[in-house]
Structures are given as structure tokens and as C-alpha cells.
């Protein structure tokens, strides 16, 4: 029976999804559901719908903290700077990151990967107290139905439509992914030059934030020695093709390709070693925010021998 591998049809992964790059040495079937990947994400906490699936990093950390029979493969499907996705209502009195304190801020879920990264970055770089903020969520999200621990001092409520709530002032700010939708006459970016702020964070921290990654059912990797590395190798070939083919006027998760290249952020490599600082940083952020119970090392998170 073929090993089923999730392969989103975008960025480097599209070359695996369309068969341009194959996973050598194994009988593999690449798959992806129509529409959103949310069903893949939520299945991880019940019965993963494929043998190798994609998860946002924060979801993966929660799954590992819960002791689910899964193991990471250090292939990072997409990268982003979620600082680009912060929008504020023009009437909320927010002109700097510290002004978010005491406000009502929308996120798709409190443990939503962009929210975890933004809270950590705002705390590290600007001293923002995330526990003073009321976090407003919307269902469904990538952790719907999953019990997620949080810092006991976090205040959480919900609205049916985050974009509408920001537009009419029911919430003061929102943390989007992929840079978010265009601003409107009632909203604006928190930062006048979001790309400059993103680059300043990267230079100060050494981190290019990771969004989603691959992981596998542990018993599938155990039964198929070498499968994890074969997936890493194939993903590396696919990434080489992506970097070769993607045009300067395209974008990656809301980031202009030309800007990424000019600032030495492309090409970016898979693997634990190339991403150790980013992995350790998101683990720290998740632990500080109460989303996981302890700080796990990269070696605990990925298959034996992953480099």
C-alpha cells in the first residue's frame, strides 16, 4: 500500500504535488484536499488523514506536547514575517506596539501560529505585555475542537467575523497571516514600513519565522527506514526548482520575492541545522505563552538522524 504524503500545491511543494520531483525509494502517493488545508490540520489530533501531513508549527508543538504518536520531518513548507499582518483600527488610539496593551486584538485562534510568533516578537523587540491584551478569536480555525492550554492570565473572547469587527471598531487590532488583506478607509498597518520592521526583527533575532512543516505518523517512519530523509531530499530538490523559477514580481506568504532576494533571505534551506534558531525561538514563545508545558529541544521534535 502506498504511503500517503500531503503536498500543498504551492511554493516548492507544488513540484512534489505535480510529480516533477519524486520521493525516491518508496511507493508514495501525494495528496491534498480540495480547498483549505484545515481538515489536514485538525485531523492530526484525532486520526491524521495522511501518513505524512502538514501542520502549522504551533499546532505541531501542541501535538508533540500532548505526546501524540507523531514525529517531525524538517521540511518547512512556507516562511513568513507575521509582523506584516498587524492591522489596527484608525480610531483605536494605536500608534506604536506598546499601544496594543489593554486593547482587544483579533486572531484566528489564540494558538494560531502567526499569533504565537507576533506575540513573541512584540514582547522580545518592543516589550509588549501580551497578558494585558484581550484576545478575540473566530471559529473555525486550525485548532478547532483541540484543547489548548494557555497562560492562565490570558483573556479570550470571540466574534463571528474578525475583519468586520476590526472595520467597525469592535476590536482594535488584528493579527493576520500572509500579510493580510488590503487596508481600508478605517484600518491601517501598525507599522508605517512593515517590511523594514520585519527585516529589523530578522537581523536582531537571526530568525526567519517558519509557518508550516511536515510531520509523520511515528509508526510509518519506523516501518520505513530512510523515508524521512528521502522526503527531506526530495523537498530540497523541489525547493531548488522553486527558487530558480519564482519571479521577482511574485510573492511568498505576502513577502515580495525581489525584496527577499535583495536581503539575502532567499534561498532558504530545510533541515534542523539551518533552522535551529527559528525552531528554538518558536518553542520558547509557545512555552512562555503557556501553549506547551515545557521547552522541547529540536532533537526531540524530529526523526532520529535529521540534520
C-alpha positions as CSV (number, residue, x, y, z in Angstrom):
1,X,0.0,0.0,0.0
2,X,1.3,3.4,-1.0
3,X,2.5,5.8,1.7
4,X,0.3,8.9,1.6
5,X,2.1,12.3,1.7
6,X,0.5,15.7,1.9
7,X,1.8,18.0,-0.7
8,X,0.2,21.5,-0.9
9,X,0.0,22.8,-4.5
10,X,2.1,26.0,-3.9
11,X,5.6,27.2,-3.4
12,X,8.3,24.4,-3.6
13,X,5.8,21.7,-2.6
14,X,4.0,22.1,-5.9
15,X,6.9,20.3,-7.7
16,X,6.2,17.2,-5.5
17,X,2.5,17.5,-5.9
18,X,2.7,17.5,-9.7
19,X,5.3,14.7,-9.9
20,X,8.2,16.9,-11.1
21,X,10.2,15.7,-8.1
22,X,9.6,12.2,-6.7
23,X,10.4,10.7,-3.3
24,X,13.0,8.1,-4.2
25,X,12.9,4.5,-2.9
26,X,9.4,4.4,-1.7
27,X,5.9,3.8,-3.0
28,X,4.4,7.2,-2.3
29,X,1.1,8.9,-3.2
30,X,1.0,12.7,-2.9
31,X,-2.3,14.1,-1.8
32,X,-4.0,17.4,-0.8
33,X,-7.7,18.1,-0.1
34,X,-9.6,20.5,-2.3
35,X,-9.8,23.9,-0.8
36,X,-8.4,24.7,2.7
37,X,-5.9,22.5,4.4
38,X,-7.8,22.9,7.7
39,X,-9.1,19.4,7.6
40,X,-5.5,18.1,7.4
41,X,-4.5,20.3,10.4
42,X,-7.4,19.3,12.7
43,X,-7.0,15.6,11.8
44,X,-3.6,15.5,13.4
45,X,-5.2,15.5,16.8
46,X,-7.6,12.6,16.0
47,X,-6.5,10.4,13.2
48,X,-4.1,12.0,10.7
49,X,-5.7,11.8,7.2
50,X,-2.4,11.0,5.5
51,X,0.8,9.2,6.7
52,X,2.8,12.4,6.3
53,X,0.9,15.6,6.9
54,X,1.4,19.4,7.1
55,X,0.9,21.4,10.2
56,X,1.5,24.9,11.3
57,X,4.4,24.9,13.7
58,X,2.4,25.9,16.8
59,X,-0.1,23.1,16.1
60,X,2.9,20.7,15.8
61,X,4.3,21.8,19.1
62,X,1.0,21.3,20.8
63,X,0.7,17.8,19.3
64,X,4.1,16.9,20.5
65,X,3.5,18.3,23.9
66,X,0.4,16.1,24.1
67,X,2.5,13.0,23.3
68,X,0.7,12.1,20.1
69,X,2.4,9.4,18.1
70,X,3.8,11.8,15.5
71,X,7.3,13.0,14.6
72,X,8.6,16.0,12.7
73,X,10.3,16.0,9.3
74,X,12.4,19.2,9.0
75,X,10.7,20.4,5.8
76,X,9.3,23.8,6.1
77,X,6.6,24.5,3.5
78,X,6.4,28.2,3.9
79,X,8.0,31.1,5.7
80,X,6.7,34.5,6.7
81,X,7.1,37.6,8.7
82,X,3.8,37.9,10.6
83,X,4.7,41.4,11.7
84,X,3.4,42.4,8.2
85,X,-0.1,41.2,9.1
86,X,-0.8,43.5,12.0
87,X,-3.7,45.8,11.2
88,X,-5.3,48.4,13.5
89,X,-8.5,50.4,13.5
90,X,-7.6,54.0,12.9
91,X,-9.8,55.1,15.8
92,X,-8.3,52.7,18.3
93,X,-5.5,55.1,19.5
94,X,-2.7,52.7,18.5
95,X,0.4,54.3,17.1
96,X,3.1,52.0,18.4
97,X,3.3,48.4,19.5
98,X,3.0,49.3,23.2
99,X,-0.4,50.8,22.5
100,X,-1.7,47.3,21.9
101,X,-1.6,46.8,25.7
102,X,-5.1,46.8,27.2
103,X,-6.7,46.6,23.8
104,X,-8.9,43.9,22.1
105,X,-6.9,42.1,19.4
106,X,-8.2,39.6,16.9
107,X,-6.5,36.3,16.0
108,X,-7.8,33.2,14.2
109,X,-7.1,31.3,17.3
110,X,-5.1,32.1,20.4
111,X,-2.5,29.4,19.4
112,X,-2.7,30.3,15.7
113,X,0.9,30.1,14.5
114,X,1.2,33.8,13.3
115,X,-0.3,34.9,16.7
116,X,2.3,32.9,18.6
117,X,5.1,34.4,16.5
118,X,3.8,38.0,16.7
119,X,3.2,37.9,20.5
120,X,6.7,36.6,21.0
121,X,8.3,39.2,18.6
122,X,6.3,42.1,20.1
123,X,7.5,41.0,23.6
124,X,11.1,40.5,22.6
125,X,11.5,43.6,20.5
126,X,9.1,46.1,21.9
127,X,8.3,44.9,25.4
128,X,4.6,44.4,24.8
129,X,2.8,42.7,27.6
130,X,0.6,40.1,25.8
131,X,-1.2,39.3,29.1
132,X,-2.8,42.7,29.2
133,X,-4.5,42.2,25.8
134,X,-7.9,40.6,25.3
135,X,-7.6,38.0,22.5
136,X,-10.6,37.7,20.3
137,X,-10.9,34.6,18.2
138,X,-13.1,33.2,15.4
139,X,-14.3,29.7,14.6
140,X,-13.5,27.6,12.8
141,X,-9.7,27.7,12.9
142,X,-6.8,25.2,12.6
143,X,-7.2,24.1,16.2
144,X,-11.0,23.9,16.4
145,X,-12.0,21.2,18.8
146,X,-8.5,20.8,20.2
147,X,-8.0,21.5,23.9
148,X,-5.2,24.1,24.0
149,X,-3.6,25.2,27.3
150,X,-2.9,28.9,27.7
151,X,-1.3,31.3,30.2
152,X,-4.0,31.5,33.0
153,X,-3.8,35.3,32.8
154,X,-4.8,35.4,29.1
155,X,-8.3,36.9,28.5
156,X,-10.1,35.4,25.5
157,X,-13.4,36.1,23.8
158,X,-14.8,35.6,20.3
159,X,-16.6,37.2,17.3
160,X,-18.2,35.7,14.2
161,X,-16.2,37.8,11.8
162,X,-12.8,39.3,12.6
163,X,-12.5,41.5,9.6
164,X,-15.9,43.1,10.2
165,X,-15.1,43.5,13.9
166,X,-11.9,45.4,13.0
167,X,-13.7,47.5,10.4
168,X,-16.4,48.7,12.8
169,X,-14.2,49.1,15.8
170,X,-15.5,46.1,17.9
171,X,-11.8,45.1,18.1
172,X,-8.9,47.4,18.0
173,X,-6.3,45.3,16.0
174,X,-5.9,42.0,14.2
175,X,-3.0,39.7,13.5
176,X,-3.4,38.3,10.0
177,X,-1.3,35.7,8.2
178,X,0.2,36.1,4.7
179,X,0.4,39.8,5.2
180,X,-3.4,40.1,5.4
181,X,-5.9,41.8,3.1
182,X,-5.5,45.4,1.9
183,X,-6.1,48.1,4.4
184,X,-9.4,50.0,4.2
185,X,-10.5,53.6,5.0
186,X,-11.0,52.5,8.6
187,X,-7.8,50.5,9.1
188,X,-4.1,50.8,8.6
189,X,-0.8,48.9,9.2
190,X,0.6,49.1,12.7
191,X,4.0,49.9,11.2
192,X,4.4,52.6,8.6
193,X,7.0,50.3,6.9
194,X,6.2,46.7,7.8
195,X,9.0,45.3,5.6
196,X,11.6,47.3,7.4
197,X,10.3,46.2,10.8
198,X,10.3,42.6,9.6
199,X,13.9,42.9,8.5
200,X,14.9,44.6,11.7
201,X,13.4,41.7,13.7
202,X,15.3,39.2,11.5
203,X,18.6,41.0,11.9
204,X,18.2,41.3,15.7
205,X,17.0,37.7,16.3
206,X,18.6,35.7,13.4
207,X,15.1,34.3,12.8
208,X,13.2,33.9,9.6
209,X,9.9,32.7,11.1
210,X,8.6,29.3,10.0
211,X,4.9,28.8,9.3
212,X,4.1,25.2,8.3
213,X,6.1,22.0,8.2
214,X,5.8,18.2,7.6
215,X,5.4,15.5,10.2
216,X,4.6,11.8,10.0
217,X,2.9,9.1,11.9
218,X,5.7,7.7,14.0
219,X,4.9,4.1,13.2
220,X,5.1,4.8,9.4
221,X,8.6,6.2,9.7
222,X,9.6,3.3,12.0
223,X,8.3,0.8,9.4
224,X,10.0,2.6,6.5
225,X,13.7,3.3,7.4
226,X,15.1,6.2,5.3
227,X,11.6,7.6,4.4
228,X,12.1,10.8,6.5
229,X,15.4,11.6,4.8
230,X,14.1,10.7,1.4
231,X,11.3,13.3,1.9
232,X,13.8,15.9,3.0
233,X,16.0,15.2,0.0
234,X,13.1,15.4,-2.4
235,X,11.9,18.6,-0.8
236,X,15.4,20.1,-1.2
237,X,15.3,19.4,-4.9
238,X,11.8,20.9,-5.1
239,X,13.0,24.0,-3.3
240,X,15.9,24.4,-5.7
241,X,13.4,24.4,-8.6
242,X,11.2,26.9,-6.8
243,X,14.0,29.3,-6.2
244,X,15.1,29.0,-9.8
245,X,11.7,29.5,-11.2
246,X,9.9,32.0,-9.0
247,X,9.8,35.5,-10.5
248,X,10.9,38.7,-8.7
249,X,7.4,40.2,-9.1
250,X,5.8,37.2,-7.3
251,X,5.4,36.9,-3.5
252,X,5.8,34.3,-0.8
253,X,3.3,34.5,2.0
254,X,2.9,38.2,1.4
255,X,6.6,38.9,1.0
256,X,7.9,40.2,-2.3
257,X,10.3,37.8,-3.9
258,X,12.6,40.7,-5.1
259,X,12.8,42.0,-1.5
260,X,13.6,38.6,-0.1
261,X,16.4,38.1,-2.7
262,X,17.8,41.6,-2.2
263,X,18.0,41.0,1.6
264,X,19.6,37.5,1.4
265,X,16.6,35.7,2.7
266,X,16.2,33.5,-0.4
267,X,17.2,30.8,-0.9
268,X,16.3,29.3,2.4
269,X,17.1,25.7,3.3
270,X,15.2,22.9,5.0
271,X,16.8,20.9,7.9
272,X,17.2,21.2,11.6
273,X,20.6,22.8,11.4
274,X,19.6,25.6,9.0
275,X,16.5,26.4,11.2
276,X,17.7,25.7,14.7
277,X,17.4,29.3,15.9
278,X,13.9,29.7,14.5
279,X,12.8,26.3,16.0
280,X,14.2,27.2,19.4
281,X,12.6,30.6,19.3
282,X,9.1,29.4,18.5
283,X,9.4,26.7,21.2
284,X,10.3,29.5,23.6
285,X,7.5,31.7,22.5
286,X,4.9,28.8,22.8
287,X,6.2,27.9,26.3
288,X,6.2,31.5,27.5
289,X,2.6,31.9,26.3
290,X,1.5,28.7,28.1
291,X,0.7,26.8,24.9
292,X,3.1,24.0,25.7
293,X,4.2,22.7,29.1
294,X,7.9,22.6,28.5
295,X,10.7,23.7,26.1
296,X,11.5,20.8,23.9
297,X,14.8,20.6,22.0
298,X,14.9,20.3,18.2
299,X,16.3,16.8,18.6
300,X,13.1,15.7,20.4
301,X,10.9,17.1,17.7
302,X,12.4,15.5,14.6
303,X,13.2,11.9,13.4
304,X,16.4,10.4,14.6
305,X,19.3,11.5,12.3
306,X,17.5,14.5,10.9
307,X,20.2,17.1,10.2
